[in-house]
Amino acid sequence: MTLLGWIKSLTKSRKSRIMLGIDVVLLMLALLIALVGVNPSADLLDGIVQYLPALPYVLAAMIVTLKLTGATDIQVSTYDAAAIGLTAMVGMVIAGTSLVMSDLLGLLLPLSFHAFFGVIFFSLVVCSRAVILQIVLAIYRRSVSRCRVLIYGAGTTGAQLVSALRSHESIEPVAFVDDNKALQGMSVSRLPVYAPAKIAEVVESAKIDRVLLAVPSLSRPKQAKIAKRLEMMGLEVQMLPSFSQLIGDEALIDKLTPVAPRSFLGRAEVAHPLGDMRACYSGKSVLISGAGGSIGSELCRQVLDCQPSRLILLELSELGLYNIDMELRPLAEAAGLELVPVLGSATDARQVRRLLEKHEVQVVLHAAAYKHVPLVEANPLTGLVNNVFGTQTLGEQSAHAGVERFMLISSDKAVRPTNVMGASKRLAELVVHDLARRAKPGGTVFTMVRFGNVLGSSGSVIPLFQDQLSRGGPLTVTDPNVSRYFMTVQEAVQLVLQAGGLAKGGEVFVLDMGEPVSIMALARQVIEAAGYDVRDADNPDGDIEIEITGLRPGEKMTEELTLSGDLLGTKYPKIFATDEAGLSQIEIAGAMRMLREACVAHDEEMARQVVRRWVEGYGPQDTGGADVSAAESAS
């Protein structure tokens, strides 16, 4: 076993006994020094013999005091002022005991001897702890590779950090870097301070492994910018909070915790209790496709609250299915209903058919779709197969299985789409419209609900902005005049479930999304809600910049909710119906045949021609994007 291995194998009790043994040896050494120091001319052996009767009592007093104070249990790496105070107390007990026993035994030793004895013992113990610490650190340093760190910030936090790291066995502070020119070239805590321009030179010459940012006075975005610059140099970077943040005198969590997306709605969130519409789901066998997504998972939560007899979760993503199943399982068991997680795709006709028949599904809520515009634009065939043929397969099998209600969750991007994702949702609507028209009396009621962007859904603008904010910016907006409709996922799902109860067949329900929200204003809100300032021409010293990236392929400046612009009211003030013309049965069959041929041939241009022919208003733009930032989400 190596020396380091032996040190690591020592238990707390063994370490305590070793320290006690060292202190006993130091007591003997202190006695010898005290005897010589008080009377250098006297015979040392005679002095030892003279003091022997008192020695057991002094030794016993020392051991008892050490045990009572726990002085031998203190780690050498944490031997601080408090520990030194305990050692001083032990020294005084030794001196006092020596004085009392000398008087009782008539040893005739001078008072100076006892005081000197206690002081020498105290000095030896303090020095021994420092020496032992250096020995242990030296053993660790030889056996363990040390991480050499450069500290960015030579202020109070940086100096405290150096003090803490000096006793660390595997981390070695090497130097400081600071923007303050008054500190550059000086020494702080015995370490040199360099200018940021010399970081690359210092890293190479001092073989730096990591940079620690100790500048808590800077705003987090500015720290993130520094960190990003250092990471580009291939360095590992870590940020440290200030001492005042750690002890709670200064807010830390507020700036680290993202603000809830609903805070940016721009209006009061509206609750829409299901009321008598709960009966449409209560006691039913309900299947939700895309159950692990943003909309699908909220559908699961709210349908579960309606007490269905069975809830089937159909999801293509294993992780998404696992997460929603783990969340809902305890609630389902407590409510006494059956929860069935199914890993699969709505495009798999045989799996869907078995699923509907085996579980006697009565209600289907179809939320499964690829919805991120840039990704679908880059992978049009995959998006069309999933969104169009998935809807067709699930809808047709639902009709064959005698499902009572089928609802498609659609998007405002289906209205005169300029991108493949929106076009695929419009084709899905046309498929559902055709199924509704061909449904037998008393058969499956097919309907669809269309709404805009959902705040906080996966890949949507708020989480994207918050992620960009955490990295120091900039926040990216495609055009300063872009606007979108927004609602919370809870609002959207409540209205979807209500609309499902209103359906007679073939309707397109449109949700009242309120007024469109400026994405530029939304970006400013996100920055200011986190406690930062926008950096622009009016405020060049601000924290976060908003960068205009330009419209991307497929993006529209504003979205529409209907093709005709005509909305019919329903019994719910936030739900409207619109009557839109579909395609004939022959046209739908032809469109699906041609689209399937394009997908089988893996011909993207042919697929786009099919979309261009059958989707009203489809016309990809030369510039545009998806949502309003680097990613799109949303329906």
Summary of the structure (lengths in Angstrom):
residues: 635
radius of gyration: 37.5
end to end distance: 63.6
largest distance: 123.7
contacts: 2135
relative contact order: 0.08
helix: 51%
strand: 15%
